[in-house]
Amino acid sequence: MLQGPYGLDRDKPLFRLPFTIFAVATVFLALGGLVSCILISLLYHFEDSTATHCQVPNYLPSISASISQTPERYIWRVCIGLHSAPRFLVAVAYFNFYRGRFARRWTEWLLSCVNLACALGENLGLLLLTYVSSNETYDLHKNGFIVFIACALGHMTITCRLWQVIKKYSLSPEEQTSYLWKKWLFLFNVTSCLFAAYFYKWHNNYCDPGIYTLFAFSEYLVVLSNMAFHITAYWDFGTKEVMVATPPEDKRF
């Protein structure tokens, strides 16, 4: 159980939620927002959301374009606002998990600290690119996206490294499943990032028809694989609960 500073024998639980439901709901907030924004953009703002700087044919909006119109931007902001708060809790939960596993291994403990910083940076970058759309302040939005991608890749890289160490000692069947999914999703995410960068550069250099569509599709895969990576918390904390509790009378201020 994800516990507070007081023992469960003395706390008064106000709210309990299985971590499996918590993890799935958190990711599906972002997924639902993304799918909704893309579909609305395609149905109602196709010309605006798929326009390119060199006016070549394009059939899919980039994520930035799909969340920059109205009402898409507001749907996305509500979903990510609700999605981000639990992400901070999950980041701290993972840090405490690693701290318990690597209490006497300084290298891995330091990596755990860097991993926490990457997780927080990823979430902050996501919030920045969400609440500053590309048609409001493009440079700030772009920087938020860069922070998000860089921190996400750093977080996934370090996470896979830490779990590679953990599996040398003991892994439950659930943790083994989680590690395998983490590893393959990380490789898929990196591959998708490389394809997205390649198609983006190709589009900017040559403006060939349809290339920006391939970039947008690759970008979708980057974000979807990132979401899937985070949902592996389903196995890592499958027996845990998120609990809100009141402290005992003698601990209140």
C-alpha positions in Angstrom: 0.0 0.0 0.0 1.2 3.5 -0.7 1.2 4.7 2.9 1.6 8.0 4.6 3.9 8.6 7.5 1.5 7.0 10.0 0.8 3.3 10.6 -2.3 1.8 9.1 -3.3 0.6 12.5 -3.7 4.2 13.6 -4.8 6.0 10.4 -8.4 6.6 9.6 -8.8 5.9 5.8 -11.0 8.3 4.0 -10.5 6.9 0.5 -9.0 3.8 -0.9 -8.4 3.0 -4.6 -6.5 -0.1 -6.0 -3.4 1.1 -7.7 -4.3 -0.9 -10.8 -7.4 1.3 -11.3 -5.4 4.4 -10.4 -2.7 3.7 -13.0 -5.1 2.8 -15.8 -7.4 5.8 -15.2 -4.4 8.2 -15.1 -3.1 7.0 -18.5 -6.5 6.8 -20.1 -7.2 10.4 -19.3 -4.3 11.4 -21.5 -5.2 8.8 -24.1 -8.8 9.8 -24.3 -7.9 13.5 -24.6 -5.4 12.7 -27.4 -7.8 10.6 -29.4 -10.7 13.0 -29.0 -8.5 16.0 -30.1 -7.2 14.2 -33.2 -10.7 13.0 -34.2 -12.3 16.4 -33.7 -9.5 18.0 -35.7 -9.9 15.6 -38.6 -13.7 16.0 -38.6 -14.1 19.7 -38.0 -10.8 21.5 -38.6 -9.2 19.3 -41.2 -7.8 22.1 -43.4 -6.4 24.2 -40.5 -4.9 21.3 -38.6 -3.3 19.6 -41.6 -1.9 22.7 -43.3 1.9 22.8 -43.8 4.2 25.7 -44.3 4.8 24.7 -48.0 1.2 23.8 -48.8 1.9 20.1 -49.7 -0.8 17.5 -49.2 -1.0 16.2 -45.6 -3.7 13.9 -44.2 -3.0 13.8 -40.4 -2.6 16.7 -37.9 0.5 16.7 -35.7 -0.2 16.5 -32.0 0.6 20.2 -31.6 -1.8 21.1 -34.4 -4.6 18.9 -33.1 -4.5 20.5 -29.6 -4.3 24.1 -30.8 -7.8 24.6 -32.1 -11.0 25.2 -30.1 -12.5 23.2 -28.4 -9.6 20.7 -28.8 -7.2 22.8 -26.7 -9.7 22.9 -23.8 -10.4 19.2 -23.9 -6.7 18.5 -23.9 -6.0 20.9 -21.0 -8.7 19.4 -18.8 -7.5 15.9 -19.5 -3.8 16.7 -18.9 -4.6 18.8 -15.9 -6.3 15.8 -14.3 -3.7 13.4 -15.6 -0.6 15.3 -14.4 -1.4 15.4 -10.6 -1.4 11.6 -10.2 1.8 11.5 -12.3 3.7 13.4 -9.6 2.5 10.9 -7.0 3.6 7.9 -9.2 7.0 9.5 -9.7 7.5 9.8 -5.9 6.1 6.2 -5.4 8.7 4.9 -7.9 11.5 6.8 -6.2 10.6 5.3 -2.8 10.4 1.9 -4.5 13.9 2.3 -5.9 15.3 3.8 -2.7 14.2 0.7 -0.8 15.8 -1.6 -3.4 19.0 0.3 -3.7 19.6 1.6 -0.2 23.2 0.3 -0.2 24.0 0.7 -3.9 25.1 4.3 -4.5 25.3 4.2 -8.3 21.7 3.0 -8.6 20.5 5.3 -5.8 21.9 8.3 -7.7 20.3 7.0 -10.9 17.0 6.8 -8.9 17.4 10.5 -8.1 18.1 11.4 -11.7 15.2 9.2 -12.7 12.9 11.2 -10.4 14.1 14.4 -11.9 13.4 13.1 -15.4 9.9 12.0 -14.4 9.2 15.4 -12.9 10.7 17.2 -15.9 8.7 15.1 -18.3 5.5 16.0 -16.5 6.4 19.7 -16.3 7.3 19.7 -20.1 3.9 18.1 -20.8 2.1 20.8 -18.8 4.0 23.5 -20.6 3.3 22.3 -24.1 -0.3 21.7 -23.0 -1.1 25.1 -21.6 0.9 27.1 -24.2 -0.4 26.0 -27.6 1.7 26.3 -30.8 -0.4 29.1 -32.2 -0.1 31.2 -29.0 3.7 31.2 -28.2 5.4 28.8 -30.6 8.9 28.9 -29.2 7.7 28.2 -25.6 5.4 25.4 -26.8 8.4 23.9 -28.8 10.7 24.1 -25.8 8.0 22.4 -23.7 7.9 19.6 -26.3 11.7 19.2 -26.3 11.8 19.0 -22.5 9.0 16.4 -22.6 10.7 14.2 -25.1 14.2 14.5 -23.6 13.1 13.8 -20.1 10.8 11.0 -21.3 13.7 9.3 -23.1 16.0 9.8 -20.1 13.3 8.4 -17.7 12.8 5.3 -19.8 16.5 4.7 -20.3 17.3 4.9 -16.6 14.2 2.9 -15.6 15.2 0.0 -17.9 18.7 0.2 -16.4 17.4 0.0 -12.8 15.1 -2.9 -13.6 18.0 -4.7 -15.3 19.8 -4.6 -12.0 16.7 -5.5 -10.0 16.1 -8.6 -12.1 19.5 -10.0 -11.2 18.3 -10.5 -7.6 14.6 -11.2 -7.5 11.6 -10.6 -9.7 8.0 -11.7 -9.2 6.1 -12.9 -12.3 4.4 -9.6 -12.4 7.7 -7.7 -12.2 9.2 -9.9 -14.9 6.2 -9.1 -17.2 6.6 -5.4 -16.3 10.4 -5.4 -17.1 9.9 -7.1 -20.5 7.2 -4.6 -21.5 9.3 -1.7 -20.4 12.3 -2.9 -22.4 10.3 -3.5 -25.7 8.3 -0.3 -25.3 11.5 1.7 -24.8 13.0 0.3 -27.9 9.8 1.0 -29.8 9.7 4.5 -28.5 13.3 5.2 -29.5 12.6 3.8 -33.0 9.5 5.9 -33.4 11.4 9.0 -32.3 14.1 8.4 -34.9 11.4 7.9 -37.6 9.6 11.1 -36.5 12.9 13.1 -36.6 13.8 11.6 -40.0 10.4 12.5 -41.6 10.3 15.9 -40.0 13.7 16.7 -41.5 12.7 15.3 -44.9 9.6 17.4 -44.9 11.4 20.6 -44.0 14.2 20.0 -46.6 12.1 18.7 -49.6 8.4 19.4 -48.8 7.4 16.1 -50.6 3.6 15.3 -50.4 2.6 13.0 -47.6 5.8 13.1 -45.7 4.4 15.2 -42.9 1.6 12.6 -42.6 4.3 10.0 -41.9 5.8 12.4 -39.3 2.5 12.9 -37.6 1.9 9.1 -37.5 5.3 8.5 -36.0 4.7 11.2 -33.5 1.5 9.4 -32.4 3.5 6.2 -31.9 6.0 8.1 -29.8 3.3 9.4 -27.5 1.3 6.2 -27.4 4.3 4.0 -26.5 5.2 6.5 -23.8 1.7 6.1 -22.3 2.1 2.3 -22.6 5.4 2.5 -20.8 3.8 4.4 -17.9 1.0 1.9 -17.6 3.5 -0.8 -16.7 3.0 0.6 -13.2 -0.1 -1.7 -13.3 2.3 -4.6 -12.6 4.8 -2.9 -10.4 2.2 -1.8 -7.8 -0.5 -4.3 -8.6 -1.1 -5.2 -4.9 -0.9 -1.7 -3.6 -3.6 0.9 -2.9 -3.7 4.6 -3.0 -5.1 5.8 0.3 -6.1 9.1 1.7 -6.2 9.0 5.5 -6.5 11.3 8.5 -3.8 11.2 11.1 -4.6 10.2 14.7 -5.7 12.9 17.2 -2.3 13.1 18.9 -0.5 13.8 15.5 -2.7 16.7 14.4 -1.4 20.3 14.6 
